[in-house]
């Protein structure tokens, strides 16, 4: 009997450790992050973040010639993410606003860019210069939309977001405008 209880306890402990080790937390922000080199002679650093609906974009993007001289650099002014594809706008002193499209792909990451008008919305570019990533990596993270009203948390709605531990956690997130992050 003692041996059976020990085996059951060890089994439950293993399950608890395995569940904790394999559960991934759902991201609460969209982001594009990475650094590396392109096949056409540039190095890059990208750190762009926003809320899941593109709100409050922040971060920096820098492209350099292989010599290390800055090609363009500046703060992120817009970020729109859909799956593994992102659109970024960067305010630069070199070209004004630069639009970037970033594709995170197992077959090879691609960055496309072109100067755009200062009032250009965060939409696809059309024609642009390709910067195929030859070294390094770019990771695009598409966070799920989060609730904006308490009603979205009620009647089990908090479960649909995958980041809240209960309804109260969800309501607290909404009530604080996202300043109290999900605890789940």
Secondary structure, DSSP 4 states (H G I P E B T S, - for coil): -HHHHHHHHHHHHHHHHHHHHHPPPPPSEEEEEEEEEETTSEEEEEEEEEETTS-S-EEEEEEEETTS-EEEEEEEEEEEEETTEEEEEEEETTTEEEEEEEE--TT--EEEEEEE-TT--SS--SS-EEEEEEEEEEEEE-PPP--SSGGGGTTTGGGGGS--SSHHHHHHHHHTTTSS----
